[in-house]
Amino acid sequence: MTRELCTELNIGFSALETMVAALEYCKVCARWVPRMLTQEHKEHCMQVCRDLLNQYEAEGDSFLDCIITGDEMWCHHYKPESKRQSMEWQLVNSPLKKKFKTLPSAGKVMCTVFWDRKRVIFWISLNPDHQLRPLLRDAD
């Protein structure tokens, strides 16, 4: 947007920034929300919740045993302790400890996990090379 304004007005970026600042404008980021629900969506969610509560009242804990849910998240690779975490007390005249520099976190992988109310049923991660690799399987 800024580049387009500079081109259209035939001025430099710093001149545009000065004008925008003089007008007391600033950049702001939109806040992410899970989703923008319509009134119809909200009413549907309420009806589903009522149905589930009614089913729980009718069946009790056996209803909960039938529920399996899941989630996915980005999991960071292990990162070694920081300089501050490795600090320890020692005498003033003691020789300084050496700590070798290690590589930072190698990145992150997408982890997906499914569970019921008693245990984790299945857990899988998407490797950086985009191949699925099971991490844990519960054979029941």
N, C-alpha and C positions, 0 to 999 in steps of 0.2 A: 504494500500500500504506500509506504514512504517513497519507494523508488518511483512508483507511478506518479505521485504528486510532484516530485522533483522534475520528472520528464515533462509533465503537462504544464507546469509553471515555469519551466526552463530556468531553474535555480539549483544551487548546490544543496547537499544534505545538511551542512551546518547552518545555512541560511534558513532552511525549513525548520530545523530544530529550534532556532532562535525565535522564529515566528510562533511556533506551537507553544513554547515556554511563555512567551509574552501573553498569549491567550489563556494561560493557566490551564493547559491541558497536560495530561500525563498518560502514560501507557498503563493499562491494567489488564490483568489476565482474567478470563472467565473462570468461574469455579466449576469443577466437574461435579455432576450429580449422577447417581446411578441411572436414572431415567426420568423423563418428564411424563407423568401419568395424567391421562385425561380423567374426567369424572367417571366415565364408563369403566375405565381400567380399575380405578379405586373401588368402585362398587363390585366389580367382578372379584377382586382380591378379598374383599370383605365376605362375599358369599362363599368363596372357597374355604376361608378360615372358619366360617360358621359350620359348613358341612363337615370339616375335619373335627371340630370340637364335638359335634353331634355324634360322629362315628366313634370318637374316643369315649364319650359318655356311655354309648351303647356297648362297646366291646372291651373297654378297660385297657390294661397293659398289653393284652395280646395284639391290640391295634398298633401299639408302639413297636412291637417286635417285627412288624411288616415293613417298617419305614427304613429305607436306605437313602442316604443323601451323599452329596459329593461337593468338592470345591477344588479350584485350581489356584495356584499362586506361583510367583517367581521366587525361587530359592537361590540364594547366593552361595557360591562356593566358599569353603572355609578360608578365612583370612587370619593369619597369625596375629598374636597379641601385639598391641602397640607399644611404643617406647615407654609411655606412661604406665601401662599395665605391667611392664617387666621391671619397674623400679623396686629397689629394696634398700633397707638401711645397711650402711657400712661405715667403718671408721674413716675419718677425714683423710688420713695418709694411706689408705688402702689403694691398691692399683685399680684403675677403672676396668670395669667389665667390658668385654667386646661382644657386640651383637651383630651377626651377619645380616646383611640386607636380604630380604626375601621378596619374592614376587608378590605383587598385590593380588587381590581376588581374581581368579581366572574368568569370572563372569557369573552368569546366572542361567538356570535351567527352569523350564516350566514343569511344575510338579502337580499332579492330579491325584486326589485321594478320595476314596469312597468308604463310608462307615455306616454302621447301624448304631443302636444305642448301647451296644456292649463292646464293640471292638472295631478296629480298622479292618476292612474287608479286602481292599485292593489299593495299591499305591504305585504310580508309574511316573516316570519323568521323561521329558523330551530333551534328548541330548543336544548339544550345540550343533551337531551335524544333522539335526532334525530326524533322528531315528528314535523310535520308541524303545525304551529299555525298562523292563519291570524291576522295581527295587524291592518290593515286598509282596508276597502273595500268601494269603491265608487259605490253606486248603481244608475246607470243612465239608 
